[in-house]
Amino acid sequence: MSEQTQKPTSEAAGFRGSRLAGADFITGVLLILFGAAFLAGALNMRVYQRFLISPGFFPAILGVLFIFFGIFLACTSSRRGGCADALRILSPASLKKSFTSPVFKKGGVVFLLILGYVALLGVISFVYLSMAYLLLTFFFLKAARWYWIIPIAIAAPVIVQYVFTQIFRIPMP
């Protein structure tokens, strides 16, 4: 028999075997936790006359859906070895390797830039803050050559400000 006819059914069905099973399992568990938090928050919202017309009804439906899809994803991935892969992925050695990788460090810096942007939005003018954010982020990520970065970082916030305030009549922070 050839190698292709001996492939497991999960790979033949389009799955990658256990390569993504651990990530799918972790995602499923996180969906369950997120859905439970969403549902708990929705159930703690004030009910005025009936729950079906209260503000918590739609978030409750979303919470239940997140839980349902999380359970489905965790169960299907566990049949592909997802639980064991998740434990391997979350082992101290694997986490240490991930946290010390250059990609994680670069992502951490970008995340901190985003947090700084959000924290300063409203304190500093949108246009000036966005220009600074785009300049820092583009130069840090080496997104393009400097002669492209500077005009884009200046023009984009000005255009966004103009479109939102003058065309859509939406005030900007």
Buried (B, 14 or more C-beta within 10 A) or exposed (E): EEEEEEEEEBEEEEBEEBEBBBBBBBBBBBBBEBBBEBBEEBBEBEEEEEEEEBEBBEBBEBBBBBBEBBBEBBEBBBEBBBBBBBEEBEEEEEEEEEEEEEEEEEEEBBEEBEEBBEEBBEEBBBBEBBBBBBBBBBBEEEEEEEEEBBEBBBEBBEEBBEEBEEEEEEEBE
